[in-house]
Amino acid sequence: MDKITVLVIDDHPVFRQGLLDVLRGEPDIEVVGEGSNGQEALELARKLLPDAILLDVNLPGLNGLQVTRQLRSERSSSAVVVLTAYDDVEQVLHAFRAGCSAYCSKEITPRKLTQILRQVVQGHYVLGDQVFDREGLEAWMERGVERASRSYLDDSREAFSPLSPREMEILQFVTRGLSNKEIAASLGISHQTVKNHMTAILHKLNVEDRTQAAVYALRHGWVRLQESEK
């Protein structure tokens, strides 16, 4: 029987080593690689083609949701298991919209984590103790979007879509305190283009202003504080 091949991505060395130790103790699981940031995650996933990827949300550079979305756009067959300390319904919806197969708190037990890996490589989607097929997941997400965004029901899918790479890039500049004009100059795009992106960001995150958008990104681990202060 072929082993389940797994790639582990987390920027905290002690936590990552703990994951490696757990996985290497399982006879049907093989760790094929490890990394500490979003760019490494993409490069290793493309090179190693693992069955599953254990992926932290809060990574240097590209965050876990950006990595997941990029892999899905490339039609990667690797099942992504998101590991995060940010456990709320909006973050869960963003993660599954991005294309993950499971969403797990970092407080998960080793036994539960290895069980989830076995489930996702069989095509299942896992959230806590709930296991879905594709149709079941979509039904759950529709209910979650409706509960979380009552005032945006007419466009609820868009409201909970992860930000595009360009929108995420602009949001990172916002958390550093740059104005729209300064962001435009840094990215080599027009002031109006930045304003259009900001309008889309505020709408998708269901927030009223730039400050709330920045706080949202930091709270959900999409932008790292040390990066925003550079």
N, CA and C atoms as a LAMMPS dump frame, in Angstrom:
ITEM: TIMESTEP
0
ITEM: NUMBER OF ATOMS
690
ITEM: BOX BOUNDS ff ff ff
-5.0000000000000000e+02 5.0000000000000000e+02
-5.0000000000000000e+02 5.0000000000000000e+02
-5.0000000000000000e+02 5.0000000000000000e+02
ITEM: ATOMS id mol type element x y z
1 1 1 N 0.845 -1.206 0
2 1 2 C 0 0 0
3 1 3 C 0.875 1.248 0
4 2 1 N 0.586 2.184 -0.903
5 2 2 C 1.37 3.409 -0.986
6 2 3 C 1.143 4.276 0.241
7 3 1 N 2.203 4.931 0.671
8 3 2 C 2.09 5.831 1.811
9 3 3 C 1.506 7.172 1.373
10 4 1 N 0.892 7.875 2.315
11 4 2 C 0.396 9.228 2.086
12 4 3 C 1.584 10.175 2.187
13 5 1 N 1.871 10.892 1.125
14 5 2 C 3 11.825 1.148
15 5 3 C 2.526 13.193 1.608
16 6 1 N 3.289 13.791 2.525
17 6 2 C 2.861 15.038 3.159
18 6 3 C 3.987 16.069 3.145
19 7 1 N 3.637 17.305 2.837
20 7 2 C 4.528 18.453 2.916
21 7 3 C 4.097 19.296 4.111
22 8 1 N 5.048 19.709 4.947
23 8 2 C 4.75 20.474 6.165
24 8 3 C 5.32 21.889 6.033
25 9 1 N 4.449 22.893 6.179
26 9 2 C 4.87 24.295 6.069
27 9 3 C 4.438 25.067 7.31
28 10 1 N 5.401 25.501 8.106
29 10 2 C 5.128 26.333 9.284
30 10 3 C 6.402 27.086 9.629
31 11 1 N 6.29 28.365 9.975
32 11 2 C 7.491 29.164 10.21
33 11 3 C 8.004 29.083 11.647
34 12 1 N 7.307 28.36 12.528
35 12 2 C 7.801 28.188 13.892
36 12 3 C 8.538 26.851 13.987
37 13 1 N 9.864 26.863 14.121
38 13 2 C 10.652 25.63 14.077
39 13 3 C 10.225 24.567 15.088
40 14 1 N 9.899 24.991 16.3
41 14 2 C 9.528 24.007 17.325
42 14 3 C 8.205 23.34 16.973
43 15 1 N 7.225 24.137 16.549
44 15 2 C 5.929 23.568 16.178
45 15 3 C 6.074 22.674 14.953
46 16 1 N 6.859 23.122 13.968
47 16 2 C 7.054 22.315 12.763
48 16 3 C 7.726 20.987 13.092
49 17 1 N 8.713 21.019 13.99
50 17 2 C 9.379 19.782 14.383
51 17 3 C 8.403 18.84 15.08
52 18 1 N 7.498 19.403 15.876
53 18 2 C 6.488 18.579 16.52
54 18 3 C 5.604 17.875 15.505
55 19 1 N 5.208 18.596 14.45
56 19 2 C 4.418 17.986 13.391
57 19 3 C 5.195 16.867 12.706
58 20 1 N 6.454 17.13 12.416
59 20 2 C 7.281 16.121 11.756
60 20 3 C 7.403 14.863 12.607
61 21 1 N 7.604 15.04 13.895
62 21 2 C 7.736 13.893 14.8
63 21 3 C 6.455 13.064 14.827
64 22 1 N 5.309 13.746 14.867
65 22 2 C 4.021 13.037 14.869
66 22 3 C 3.847 12.234 13.584
67 23 1 N 4.083 12.872 12.465
68 23 2 C 3.838 12.225 11.178
69 23 3 C 4.797 11.069 10.919
70 24 1 N 6.027 11.232 11.326
71 24 2 C 7.023 10.175 11.097
72 24 3 C 6.78 8.939 11.96
73 25 1 N 5.895 9.087 12.94
74 25 2 C 5.546 7.939 13.757
75 25 3 C 4.397 7.121 13.186
76 26 1 N 3.85 7.565 12.041
77 26 2 C 2.733 6.864 11.412
78 26 3 C 3.23 6.008 10.251
79 27 1 N 2.952 4.699 10.27
80 27 2 C 3.491 3.811 9.241
81 27 3 C 2.972 4.071 7.832
82 28 1 N 1.793 4.708 7.719
83 28 2 C 1.216 4.929 6.388
84 28 3 C 1.412 6.358 5.887
85 29 1 N 2.234 7.146 6.587
86 29 2 C 2.475 8.539 6.2
87 29 3 C 3.969 8.772 5.992
88 30 1 N 4.298 9.481 4.916
89 30 2 C 5.694 9.82 4.625
90 30 3 C 5.839 11.329 4.439
91 31 1 N 6.683 11.953 5.242
92 31 2 C 6.974 13.374 5.08
93 31 3 C 7.992 13.529 3.958
94 32 1 N 7.611 14.278 2.913
95 32 2 C 8.493 14.419 1.755
96 32 3 C 9.185 15.77 1.712
97 33 1 N 8.782 16.697 2.591
98 33 2 C 9.427 17.997 2.584
99 33 3 C 8.883 18.898 3.662
100 34 1 N 9.611 19.973 3.946
101 34 2 C 9.185 20.958 4.929
102 34 3 C 9.666 22.334 4.505
103 35 1 N 8.933 23.361 4.943
104 35 2 C 9.301 24.722 4.613
105 35 3 C 8.776 25.68 5.652
106 36 1 N 9.184 26.963 5.523
107 36 2 C 8.85 27.939 6.559
108 36 3 C 8.177 29.206 6.042
109 37 1 N 7.888 29.282 4.736
110 37 2 C 7.21 30.469 4.224
111 37 3 C 6.369 30.123 2.997
112 38 1 N 5.564 31.097 2.576
113 38 2 C 4.637 30.847 1.488
114 38 3 C 5.29 30.52 0.167
115 39 1 N 6.375 31.195 -0.163
116 39 2 C 7.047 30.932 -1.432
117 39 3 C 7.634 29.532 -1.459
118 40 1 N 8.223 29.111 -0.341
119 40 2 C 8.721 27.738 -0.254
120 40 3 C 7.595 26.731 -0.41
121 41 1 N 6.456 27.052 0.162
122 41 2 C 5.304 26.158 0.053
123 41 3 C 4.938 25.921 -1.409
124 42 1 N 4.862 26.998 -2.183
125 42 2 C 4.515 26.866 -3.596
126 42 3 C 5.577 26.064 -4.357
127 43 1 N 6.838 26.406 -4.144
128 43 2 C 7.908 25.737 -4.875
129 43 3 C 7.978 24.251 -4.545
130 44 1 N 7.868 23.914 -3.262
131 44 2 C 7.945 22.515 -2.852
132 44 3 C 6.711 21.738 -3.301
133 45 1 N 5.543 22.372 -3.25
134 45 2 C 4.329 21.689 -3.695
135 45 3 C 4.413 21.356 -5.179
136 46 1 N 4.944 22.273 -5.958
137 46 2 C 5.088 22.034 -7.404
138 46 3 C 6.111 20.952 -7.703
139 47 1 N 7.163 20.939 -6.918
140 47 2 C 8.244 19.977 -7.151
141 47 3 C 7.922 18.577 -6.637
142 48 1 N 7.346 18.505 -5.436
143 48 2 C 7.163 17.219 -4.767
144 48 3 C 5.809 16.576 -5.027
145 49 1 N 4.818 17.367 -5.414
146 49 2 C 3.467 16.871 -5.684
147 49 3 C 2.949 15.978 -4.552
148 50 1 N 2.936 16.48 -3.327
149 50 2 C 2.495 15.655 -2.195
150 50 3 C 1.001 15.363 -2.251
151 51 1 N 0.598 14.302 -1.573
152 51 2 C -0.834 14.012 -1.469
153 51 3 C -1.535 15.058 -0.615
154 52 1 N -0.842 15.555 0.404
155 52 2 C -1.433 16.534 1.312
156 52 3 C -0.378 17.531 1.774
157 53 1 N -0.846 18.742 2.117
158 53 2 C 0.031 19.795 2.628
159 53 3 C -0.529 20.296 3.947
160 54 1 N 0.27 20.239 5.008
161 54 2 C -0.077 20.874 6.274
162 54 3 C 0.443 22.306 6.196
163 55 1 N -0.451 23.284 6.24
164 55 2 C -0.096 24.653 5.895
165 55 3 C -0.591 25.638 6.939
166 56 1 N 0.342 26.371 7.54
167 56 2 C -0.017 27.428 8.478
168 56 3 C -0.62 28.602 7.708
169 57 1 N -1.6 29.28 8.294
170 57 2 C -2.168 30.469 7.664
171 57 3 C -1.199 31.644 7.747
172 58 1 N -0.613 31.854 8.907
173 58 2 C 0.2 33.039 9.168
174 58 3 C 1.652 32.774 8.816
175 59 1 N 1.986 32.981 7.523
176 59 2 C 3.331 32.718 7.032
177 59 3 C 4.002 33.99 6.548
178 60 1 N 5.338 34.037 6.577
179 60 2 C 6.046 35.171 5.973
180 60 3 C 5.8 35.213 4.468
181 61 1 N 5.723 36.407 3.913
182 61 2 C 5.487 36.526 2.477
183 61 3 C 4.046 36.196 2.147
184 62 1 N 3.847 35.252 1.239
185 62 2 C 2.498 34.787 0.925
186 62 3 C 1.906 34.075 2.134
187 63 1 N 0.666 34.402 2.493
188 63 2 C 0.061 33.688 3.602
189 63 3 C -0.564 32.385 3.116
190 64 1 N -1.046 31.59 4.059
191 64 2 C -1.55 30.271 3.708
192 64 3 C -2.73 30.286 2.753
193 65 1 N -3.606 31.294 2.872
194 65 2 C -4.749 31.371 1.969
195 65 3 C -4.316 31.717 0.557
196 66 1 N -3.32 32.595 0.43
197 66 2 C -2.801 32.931 -0.896
198 66 3 C -2.147 31.714 -1.54
199 67 1 N -1.398 30.968 -0.746
200 67 2 C -0.758 29.757 -1.265
201 67 3 C -1.812 28.77 -1.745
202 68 1 N -2.823 28.559 -0.929
203 68 2 C -3.881 27.604 -1.281
204 68 3 C -4.588 28.022 -2.564
205 69 1 N -4.911 29.305 -2.642
206 69 2 C -5.615 29.788 -3.831
207 69 3 C -4.757 29.639 -5.085
208 70 1 N -3.457 29.899 -4.97
209 70 2 C -2.564 29.757 -6.115
210 70 3 C -2.459 28.299 -6.554
211 71 1 N -2.349 27.398 -5.599
212 71 2 C -2.279 25.973 -5.937
213 71 3 C -3.548 25.512 -6.639
214 72 1 N -4.682 26.002 -6.179
215 72 2 C -5.937 25.617 -6.833
216 72 3 C -6.006 26.179 -8.246
217 73 1 N -5.503 27.383 -8.44
218 73 2 C -5.512 27.964 -9.783
219 73 3 C -4.61 27.179 -10.729
220 74 1 N -3.609 26.504 -10.159
221 74 2 C -2.71 25.665 -10.953
222 74 3 C -3.222 24.228 -11.056
223 75 1 N -4.4 23.986 -10.516
224 75 2 C -5.032 22.663 -10.538
225 75 3 C -4.195 21.609 -9.816
226 76 1 N -3.549 22.022 -8.75
227 76 2 C -2.806 21.074 -7.924
228 76 3 C -3.779 20.079 -7.297
229 77 1 N -3.376 18.82 -7.244
230 77 2 C -4.228 17.785 -6.649
231 77 3 C -3.943 17.591 -5.159
232 78 1 N -2.982 18.319 -4.613
233 78 2 C -2.638 18.181 -3.199
234 78 3 C -3.772 18.699 -2.316
235 79 1 N -4.163 17.916 -1.337
236 79 2 C -5.175 18.356 -0.379
237 79 3 C -4.507 19.253 0.655
238 80 1 N -5.055 20.429 0.867
239 80 2 C -4.455 21.391 1.798
240 80 3 C -5.193 21.347 3.136
241 81 1 N -4.441 21.085 4.2
242 81 2 C -4.976 21.117 5.556
243 81 3 C -4.434 22.367 6.223
244 82 1 N -5.309 23.328 6.474
245 82 2 C -4.918 24.603 7.062
246 82 3 C -4.811 24.463 8.584
247 83 1 N -3.698 24.929 9.113
248 83 2 C -3.483 24.954 10.558
249 83 3 C -3.442 26.407 11.01
250 84 1 N -4.219 26.75 12.03
251 84 2 C -4.29 28.147 12.406
252 84 3 C -4.668 28.335 13.865
253 85 1 N -4.258 29.481 14.392
254 85 2 C -4.678 29.878 15.736
255 85 3 C -5.876 30.814 15.661
256 86 1 N -6.314 31.151 14.444
257 86 2 C -7.398 32.102 14.237
258 86 3 C -8.663 31.331 13.888
259 87 1 N -9.459 31.027 14.884
260 87 2 C -10.583 30.127 14.713
261 87 3 C -11.91 30.865 14.833
262 88 1 N -12.411 31.399 13.711
263 88 2 C -13.729 32.01 13.703
264 88 3 C -14.393 31.695 12.375
265 89 1 N -15.697 31.889 12.31
266 89 2 C -16.441 31.428 11.145
267 89 3 C -16.007 32.135 9.863
268 90 1 N -15.659 33.414 9.94
269 90 2 C -15.243 34.119 8.736
270 90 3 C -13.94 33.549 8.192
271 91 1 N -13 33.264 9.088
272 91 2 C -11.733 32.701 8.641
273 91 3 C -11.943 31.315 8.027
274 92 1 N -12.83 30.533 8.62
275 92 2 C -13.126 29.201 8.075
276 92 3 C -13.684 29.326 6.663
277 93 1 N -14.617 30.252 6.474
278 93 2 C -15.207 30.444 5.156
279 93 3 C -14.166 30.887 4.135
280 94 1 N -13.3 31.807 4.526
281 94 2 C -12.235 32.233 3.624
282 94 3 C -11.349 31.051 3.234
283 95 1 N -11.009 30.218 4.202
284 95 2 C -10.109 29.097 3.94
285 95 3 C -10.721 28.108 2.96
286 96 1 N -11.983 27.76 3.154
287 96 2 C -12.613 26.806 2.243
288 96 3 C -12.877 27.432 0.88
289 97 1 N -13.195 28.72 0.847
290 97 2 C -13.34 29.394 -0.448
291 97 3 C -12.014 29.375 -1.215
292 98 1 N -10.924 29.507 -0.488
293 98 2 C -9.614 29.491 -1.145
294 98 3 C -9.282 28.123 -1.715
295 99 1 N -9.879 27.068 -1.144
296 99 2 C -9.667 25.736 -1.699
297 99 3 C -9.069 24.72 -0.762
298 100 1 N -9.076 24.983 0.545
299 100 2 C -8.513 24.003 1.466
300 100 3 C -9.459 22.815 1.615
301 101 1 N -8.924 21.695 2.109
302 101 2 C -9.719 20.491 2.331
303 101 3 C -10.071 20.306 3.796
304 102 1 N -9.334 20.948 4.688
305 102 2 C -9.618 20.844 6.12
306 102 3 C -9.111 22.087 6.819
307 103 1 N -9.777 22.429 7.901
308 103 2 C -9.418 23.607 8.697
309 103 3 C -9.254 23.148 10.143
310 104 1 N -8.053 23.337 10.696
311 104 2 C -7.749 22.782 12.02
312 104 3 C -7.115 23.831 12.931
313 105 1 N -7.518 23.824 14.174
314 105 2 C -6.846 24.619 15.192
315 105 3 C -5.492 23.988 15.502
316 106 1 N -4.534 24.832 15.862
317 106 2 C -3.223 24.304 16.234
318 106 3 C -3.254 23.546 17.556
319 107 1 N -4.376 23.56 18.226
320 107 2 C -4.527 22.791 19.453
321 107 3 C -5.013 21.364 19.179
322 108 1 N -5.124 20.996 17.92
323 108 2 C -5.6 19.679 17.537
324 108 3 C -4.688 18.584 18.092
325 109 1 N -5.258 17.434 18.408
326 109 2 C -4.449 16.32 18.917
327 109 3 C -3.744 15.616 17.757
328 110 1 N -2.597 15.008 18.017
329 110 2 C -1.898 14.265 16.955
330 110 3 C -2.771 13.197 16.304
331 111 1 N -3.533 12.475 17.104
332 111 2 C -4.383 11.413 16.564
333 111 3 C -5.42 11.97 15.6
334 112 1 N -6.05 13.095 15.98
335 112 2 C -7.057 13.709 15.123
336 112 3 C -6.435 14.232 13.833
337 113 1 N -5.263 14.827 13.93
338 113 2 C -4.606 15.381 12.745
339 113 3 C -4.283 14.288 11.731
340 114 1 N -3.727 13.185 12.183
341 114 2 C -3.398 12.098 11.245
342 114 3 C -4.666 11.488 10.654
343 115 1 N -5.726 11.454 11.443
344 115 2 C -7.005 10.959 10.921
345 115 3 C -7.512 11.866 9.796
346 116 1 N -7.39 13.177 9.997
347 116 2 C -7.833 14.132 8.991
348 116 3 C -7.019 13.986 7.709
349 117 1 N -5.731 13.787 7.831
350 117 2 C -4.897 13.588 6.64
351 117 3 C -5.397 12.402 5.824
352 118 1 N -5.748 11.347 6.49
353 118 2 C -6.253 10.161 5.781
354 118 3 C -7.591 10.451 5.116
355 119 1 N -8.393 11.295 5.76
356 119 2 C -9.708 11.614 5.195
357 119 3 C -9.61 12.526 3.974
358 120 1 N -8.745 13.537 4.047
359 120 2 C -8.69 14.492 2.93
360 120 3 C -8.088 13.878 1.67
361 121 1 N -7.156 12.952 1.82
362 121 2 C -6.58 12.339 0.623
363 121 3 C -7.576 11.403 -0.06
364 122 1 N -8.645 11.067 0.646
365 122 2 C -9.72 10.272 0.057
366 122 3 C -10.807 11.157 -0.556
367 123 1 N -10.559 12.48 -0.534
368 123 2 C -11.494 13.402 -1.167
369 123 3 C -12.512 14.031 -0.247
370 124 1 N -12.373 13.833 1.053
371 124 2 C -13.309 14.417 1.998
372 124 3 C -12.853 15.813 2.42
373 125 1 N -13.781 16.561 3.017
374 125 2 C -13.516 17.886 3.577
375 125 3 C -13.854 17.83 5.059
376 126 1 N -12.973 18.386 5.89
377 126 2 C -13.124 18.206 7.33
378 126 3 C -13.074 19.545 8.061
379 127 1 N -14.028 19.722 8.957
380 127 2 C -14.047 20.88 9.849
381 127 3 C -14.467 20.375 11.222
382 128 1 N -13.527 20.367 12.164
383 128 2 C -13.823 19.832 13.488
384 128 3 C -14.18 18.356 13.392
385 129 1 N -15.343 18.011 13.9
386 129 2 C -15.814 16.627 13.84
387 129 3 C -16.72 16.378 12.643
388 130 1 N -16.874 17.391 11.795
389 130 2 C -17.743 17.254 10.623
390 130 3 C -16.922 16.843 9.397
391 131 1 N -17.409 15.846 8.691
392 131 2 C -16.759 15.371 7.472
393 131 3 C -17.766 15.503 6.333
394 132 1 N -17.361 16.203 5.258
395 132 2 C -18.263 16.473 4.154
396 132 3 C -17.742 15.891 2.846
397 133 1 N -18.674 15.623 1.914
398 133 2 C -18.276 15.495 0.526
399 133 3 C -18.387 16.889 -0.073
400 134 1 N -18.124 17.04 -1.375
401 134 2 C -18.118 18.38 -1.968
402 134 3 C -19.481 19.062 -1.848
403 135 1 N -20.525 18.311 -2.129
404 135 2 C -21.863 18.884 -2.061
405 135 3 C -22.204 19.309 -0.641
406 136 1 N -21.824 18.489 0.328
407 136 2 C -22.095 18.817 1.721
408 136 3 C -21.333 20.052 2.171
409 137 1 N -20.084 20.187 1.721
410 137 2 C -19.293 21.362 2.078
411 137 3 C -19.921 22.631 1.523
412 138 1 N -20.344 22.591 0.263
413 138 2 C -20.938 23.777 -0.346
414 138 3 C -22.218 24.186 0.375
415 139 1 N -23.016 23.193 0.795
416 139 2 C -24.237 23.498 1.548
417 139 3 C -23.897 24.129 2.888
418 140 1 N -22.858 23.61 3.545
419 140 2 C -22.437 24.174 4.841
420 140 3 C -21.947 25.608 4.67
421 141 1 N -21.182 25.861 3.613
422 141 2 C -20.661 27.209 3.387
423 141 3 C -21.787 28.194 3.102
424 142 1 N -22.784 27.768 2.339
425 142 2 C -23.903 28.663 2.053
426 142 3 C -24.614 29.055 3.349
427 143 1 N -24.796 28.092 4.241
428 143 2 C -25.439 28.404 5.522
429 143 3 C -24.556 29.329 6.348
430 144 1 N -23.241 29.095 6.322
431 144 2 C -22.315 29.919 7.091
432 144 3 C -22.255 31.341 6.588
433 145 1 N -22.25 31.514 5.28
434 145 2 C -22.233 32.857 4.7
435 145 3 C -23.501 33.605 5.077
436 146 1 N -24.625 32.922 5.01
437 146 2 C -25.897 33.581 5.338
438 146 3 C -25.926 34.038 6.784
439 147 1 N -25.432 33.202 7.687
440 147 2 C -25.419 33.58 9.102
441 147 3 C -24.462 34.724 9.362
442 148 1 N -23.293 34.695 8.704
443 148 2 C -22.248 35.666 9.007
444 148 3 C -22.435 37.001 8.307
445 149 1 N -23.245 37.039 7.273
446 149 2 C -23.352 38.277 6.496
447 149 3 C -24.788 38.537 6.067
448 150 1 N -25.688 38.691 7.025
449 150 2 C -27.105 38.881 6.738
450 150 3 C -27.364 40.072 5.823
451 151 1 N -26.571 41.122 5.973
452 151 2 C -26.817 42.345 5.209
453 151 3 C -26.231 42.295 3.812
454 152 1 N -25.523 41.198 3.473
455 152 2 C -24.9 41.107 2.153
456 152 3 C -25.362 39.855 1.415
457 153 1 N -26.586 39.442 1.647
458 153 2 C -27.043 38.181 1.066
459 153 3 C -27.052 38.206 -0.455
460 154 1 N -27.308 39.366 -1.052
461 154 2 C -27.382 39.409 -2.5
462 154 3 C -26.04 39.146 -3.149
463 155 1 N -24.959 39.352 -2.395
464 155 2 C -23.625 39.152 -2.972
465 155 3 C -22.743 38.417 -1.98
466 156 1 N -23.311 37.448 -1.29
467 156 2 C -22.605 36.799 -0.191
468 156 3 C -21.393 36.017 -0.656
469 157 1 N -21.455 35.423 -1.831
470 157 2 C -20.287 34.658 -2.304
471 157 3 C -19.076 35.576 -2.453
472 158 1 N -19.313 36.729 -3.044
473 158 2 C -18.218 37.672 -3.243
474 158 3 C -17.704 38.214 -1.923
475 159 1 N -18.635 38.442 -0.984
476 159 2 C -18.244 39.019 0.293
477 159 3 C -17.281 38.137 1.049
478 160 1 N -17.352 36.815 0.81
479 160 2 C -16.477 35.924 1.537
480 160 3 C -15.431 35.252 0.655
481 161 1 N -15.164 35.845 -0.491
482 161 2 C -14.076 35.342 -1.317
483 161 3 C -12.755 35.876 -0.777
484 162 1 N -11.7 35.055 -0.744
485 162 2 C -10.397 35.584 -0.345
486 162 3 C -9.975 36.704 -1.284
487 163 1 N -9.197 37.624 -0.779
488 163 2 C -8.724 38.723 -1.608
489 163 3 C -7.799 38.206 -2.705
490 164 1 N -7.772 38.934 -3.807
491 164 2 C -6.848 38.591 -4.889
492 164 3 C -5.419 38.904 -4.449
493 165 1 N -4.417 38.358 -5.129
494 165 2 C -3.026 38.663 -4.771
495 165 3 C -2.742 40.169 -4.759
496 166 1 N -3.28 40.907 -5.74
497 166 2 C -3.039 42.353 -5.78
498 166 3 C -3.735 43.047 -4.61
499 167 1 N -4.948 42.629 -4.282
500 167 2 C -5.657 43.224 -3.155
501 167 3 C -4.922 42.941 -1.848
502 168 1 N -4.387 41.739 -1.712
503 168 2 C -3.645 41.408 -0.511
504 168 3 C -2.369 42.251 -0.427
505 169 1 N -1.739 42.473 -1.559
506 169 2 C -0.532 43.296 -1.597
507 169 3 C -0.845 44.724 -1.16
508 170 1 N -1.943 45.261 -1.649
509 170 2 C -2.348 46.612 -1.266
510 170 3 C -2.691 46.669 0.214
511 171 1 N -3.354 45.64 0.711
512 171 2 C -3.715 45.603 2.125
513 171 3 C -2.474 45.586 3.009
514 172 1 N -1.419 44.928 2.561
515 172 2 C -0.169 44.924 3.323
516 172 3 C 0.399 46.337 3.418
517 173 1 N 0.307 47.103 2.337
518 173 2 C 0.766 48.496 2.379
519 173 3 C -0.109 49.327 3.319
520 174 1 N -1.416 49.05 3.305
521 174 2 C -2.335 49.78 4.181
522 174 3 C -1.959 49.569 5.642
523 175 1 N -1.612 48.343 6.008
524 175 2 C -1.254 48.069 7.405
525 175 3 C 0.034 48.771 7.806
526 176 1 N 0.809 49.198 6.822
527 176 2 C 2.033 49.95 7.114
528 176 3 C 1.785 51.451 7.14
529 177 1 N 0.533 51.853 6.896
530 177 2 C 0.178 53.261 7.007
531 177 3 C 0.345 54.082 5.743
532 178 1 N 0.554 53.438 4.597
533 178 2 C 0.739 54.184 3.36
534 178 3 C -0.597 54.686 2.823
535 179 1 N -0.568 55.864 2.214
536 179 2 C -1.766 56.42 1.581
537 179 3 C -1.969 55.756 0.219
538 180 1 N -3.135 55.983 -0.38
539 180 2 C -3.388 55.438 -1.713
540 180 3 C -2.362 55.941 -2.726
541 181 1 N -2.009 57.209 -2.603
542 181 2 C -1.029 57.79 -3.529
543 181 3 C 0.327 57.115 -3.366
544 182 1 N 0.733 56.882 -2.129
545 182 2 C 2.025 56.232 -1.878
546 182 3 C 2.012 54.784 -2.343
547 183 1 N 0.869 54.11 -2.166
548 183 2 C 0.758 52.726 -2.636
549 183 3 C 0.86 52.687 -4.153
550 184 1 N 0.186 53.609 -4.818
551 184 2 C 0.23 53.666 -6.284
552 184 3 C 1.658 53.844 -6.786
553 185 1 N 2.4 54.734 -6.126
554 185 2 C 3.789 54.975 -6.522
555 185 3 C 4.65 53.726 -6.283
556 186 1 N 4.422 53.041 -5.178
557 186 2 C 5.218 51.857 -4.852
558 186 3 C 4.967 50.717 -5.832
559 187 1 N 3.715 50.591 -6.298
560 187 2 C 3.353 49.477 -7.185
561 187 3 C 3.416 49.84 -8.658
562 188 1 N 3.587 51.125 -8.942
563 188 2 C 3.653 51.543 -10.337
564 188 3 C 2.304 51.475 -11.038
565 189 1 N 1.236 51.743 -10.295
566 189 2 C -0.1 51.76 -10.873
567 189 3 C -0.751 53.098 -10.57
568 190 1 N -1.911 53.351 -11.171
569 190 2 C -2.544 54.656 -10.994
570 190 3 C -3.222 54.769 -9.63
571 191 1 N -3.381 56.022 -9.206
572 191 2 C -4.082 56.306 -7.954
573 191 3 C -5.508 55.755 -8.002
574 192 1 N -6.178 55.913 -9.149
575 192 2 C -7.552 55.434 -9.289
576 192 3 C -7.627 53.908 -9.18
577 193 1 N -6.635 53.225 -9.709
578 193 2 C -6.616 51.762 -9.619
579 193 3 C -6.531 51.311 -8.168
580 194 1 N -5.703 52.007 -7.392
581 194 2 C -5.599 51.683 -5.965
582 194 3 C -6.937 51.925 -5.276
583 195 1 N -7.6 53.04 -5.598
584 195 2 C -8.897 53.347 -5
585 195 3 C -9.92 52.262 -5.342
586 196 1 N -9.875 51.78 -6.592
587 196 2 C -10.811 50.723 -6.997
588 196 3 C -10.561 49.443 -6.203
589 197 1 N -9.29 49.113 -6.024
590 197 2 C -8.947 47.921 -5.243
591 197 3 C -9.383 48.082 -3.787
592 198 1 N -9.198 49.276 -3.235
593 198 2 C -9.595 49.511 -1.852
594 198 3 C -11.107 49.357 -1.678
595 199 1 N -11.859 49.834 -2.641
596 199 2 C -13.312 49.672 -2.587
597 199 3 C -13.682 48.194 -2.565
598 200 1 N -13.006 47.406 -3.402
599 200 2 C -13.27 45.96 -3.447
600 200 3 C -12.884 45.289 -2.134
601 201 1 N -11.762 45.718 -1.559
602 201 2 C -11.298 45.135 -0.285
603 201 3 C -12.312 45.393 0.825
604 202 1 N -12.771 46.641 0.931
605 202 2 C -13.728 46.998 1.982
606 202 3 C -15.019 46.202 1.824
607 203 1 N -15.445 46.021 0.588
608 203 2 C -16.671 45.274 0.325
609 203 3 C -16.505 43.798 0.691
610 204 1 N -15.423 43.188 0.251
611 204 2 C -15.21 41.761 0.508
612 204 3 C -15.066 41.464 1.994
613 205 1 N -14.433 42.367 2.725
614 205 2 C -14.221 42.137 4.152
615 205 3 C -15.369 42.66 5.002
616 206 1 N -16.317 43.343 4.348
617 206 2 C -17.473 43.894 5.055
618 206 3 C -17.031 44.824 6.187
619 207 1 N -16.121 45.745 5.852
620 207 2 C -15.659 46.745 6.81
621 207 3 C -15.885 48.13 6.216
622 208 1 N -15.802 49.16 7.064
623 208 2 C -16.169 50.507 6.642
624 208 3 C -15.004 51.361 6.173
625 209 1 N -13.792 51.079 6.667
626 209 2 C -12.687 51.951 6.303
627 209 3 C -11.368 51.191 6.302
628 210 1 N -10.308 51.913 5.95
629 210 2 C -8.978 51.32 5.822
630 210 3 C -8.471 50.753 7.15
631 211 1 N -8.739 51.48 8.212
632 211 2 C -8.271 51.023 9.526
633 211 3 C -8.891 49.684 9.888
634 212 1 N -10.186 49.55 9.673
635 212 2 C -10.857 48.292 9.966
636 212 3 C -10.321 47.168 9.081
637 213 1 N -10.018 47.479 7.83
638 213 2 C -9.456 46.473 6.925
639 213 3 C -8.093 46.001 7.424
640 214 1 N -7.273 46.936 7.885
641 214 2 C -5.944 46.593 8.395
642 214 3 C -6.057 45.724 9.642
643 215 1 N -6.951 46.099 10.54
644 215 2 C -7.15 45.321 11.767
645 215 3 C -7.64 43.917 11.422
646 216 1 N -8.542 43.819 10.468
647 216 2 C -9.073 42.522 10.043
648 216 3 C -7.939 41.627 9.542
649 217 1 N -7.079 42.183 8.692
650 217 2 C -5.988 41.401 8.126
651 217 3 C -5.018 40.926 9.2
652 218 1 N -4.711 41.792 10.154
653 218 2 C -3.801 41.426 11.238
654 218 3 C -4.436 40.388 12.159
655 219 1 N -5.707 40.588 12.466
656 219 2 C -6.398 39.675 13.391
657 219 3 C -6.515 38.271 12.814
658 220 1 N -6.673 38.173 11.495
659 220 2 C -6.828 36.876 10.869
660 220 3 C -5.491 36.26 10.449
661 221 1 N -4.395 36.97 10.711
662 221 2 C -3.099 36.404 10.392
663 221 3 C -2.725 36.475 8.919
664 222 1 N -3.437 37.319 8.15
665 222 2 C -3.116 37.45 6.729
666 222 3 C -1.873 38.304 6.514
667 223 1 N -1.652 39.225 7.413
668 223 2 C -0.487 40.108 7.351
669 223 3 C 0.231 40.009 8.687
670 224 1 N 1.527 39.858 8.644
671 224 2 C 2.314 39.731 9.865
672 224 3 C 2.735 41.116 10.33
673 225 1 N 2.626 41.371 11.62
674 225 2 C 2.891 42.697 12.179
675 225 3 C 4.295 43.175 11.851
676 226 1 N 5.286 42.287 11.954
677 226 2 C 6.647 42.714 11.677
678 226 3 C 6.846 43.113 10.23
679 227 1 N 6.06 42.491 9.318
680 227 2 C 6.143 42.877 7.904
681 227 3 C 5.474 44.227 7.685
682 228 1 N 4.341 44.464 8.368
683 228 2 C 3.624 45.709 8.169
684 228 3 C 4.391 46.899 8.705
685 229 1 N 5.358 46.659 9.608
686 229 2 C 6.094 47.756 10.19
687 229 3 C 7.377 48.092 9.433
688 230 1 N 7.705 47.279 8.41
689 230 2 C 8.934 47.543 7.672
690 230 3 C 8.863 48.88 6.951
